[in-house]
Amino acid sequence: MATGDILHDPPMRGSVVAAIRSYLRAVAEDFRREFRPADARLEGPQTIADAVFALLTDREFTYLSKARSRSYRDAIVAQLIRDVTAERPLHFYYDIGGGYRAGTDGSRRALSFSPGLGELFALRQITRFDRQVRAVYPPGARFWLVVDNICARLVNDIPLHRTAAYCRELRSMIRELQLESEVDLFVESEHFTSDDYSVDTRGVATEVPSPAAVENVARFLGRECDVSEATERIARYRVASDETERRLQSKLDGVRMTQRATPSTFGFRSFPGSDSRMQSGDVILAFRHHDRIEPRLLTSQSSWAVRVHLVDVSDLLPVPGKQVGYVLANGVDLR
């Protein structure tokens, strides 16, 4: 992340930092908010499943329209009914990437192996969703964050010990937020080994990638690559991700969700307003006004992030880096 810590107007900087900290204090309080059960509880697996699906398709939790959400309804409701019938928490498996994040500096290409504000926001989304679920179904929801780090190793040569360190820090964050009864990790390398996989790209049809596709491959490799290597990496991703999905299906018993919807996985926002994958960069805050601060995904392609400032949050949030980035967005269109 390209950073700076001095604004031209020091008094303004103090005011902005105070507003950012106030915003993050409210985020921290979200995790501690007391749950208040509903006055009337719903009865019957079908009724409960329908109500939970309605919560899942609310704009707070998905970028999908009601019409686009409809194609996922039958499979999700069927799984929810199985959970309700078993009188257990509703099971959700949420893919968050390979256990690392792409770098945000297009020149250095440094990868990040520590969870940050993006992961914290994802946990907040889960907490808010679970709170609403428990209002209609007291056992609530149980989430597993899926980390496909063997896929990351096979496709991008990402060492497993680095992604394992990411998982340790994320588990520590979950523990500090006292979410262990609601959230756990499902780490691919803890259930399979790389030797279990066969990645043969012979015969895999891959068109010549565009410059944007080559750039995307480089971001996740953590270094520059040419068109030839990008073509091979894209082919490897197709084969390895299919193999990963087949193996995960044998282990995961619940609703499958991803940050970007696929034909078989529902799209669940990782942070308010999100329709992107947080592993593509760093989630930071965009300061528009004291009463309008918004999370945004910063990538190496974010031309709007001319200068990222840092604020210390060590006394507010269990973020391993102890700092959160923000940009001054007044007059800048970040959409």
Secondary structure, 3 states (H helix, E strand, C coil): CCEECCCCCHHHHHHHHHHHHHHHHHHHHHHHCCCCCCCCCCCCHHHHHHHHHHHHCCCCCCCCCHHHHHHHHHHHHHHHHHHHHCCCCEEEEEEEECCCECCCCCCCCCCECCCCHHHHHHHHHHHHHHHHHHHHCCCCEEEEEEECHHHHHHHHCCCHHHHHHHHHHHHHHHHHCCCCCCEEEEEHHHCCCHHHCCCCCCCCCCCCCCHHHHHHHHHHHCCCCCHHHHHHHHHHHHHHHHHHHHHHHCCCCCEEEECCCCCCCEECCCCCCCCCCHHHCEEEEEEEECCEEEEEEECCCCCCCCCEEEEECCCCCCCCCCEEEEEECCCCCCC
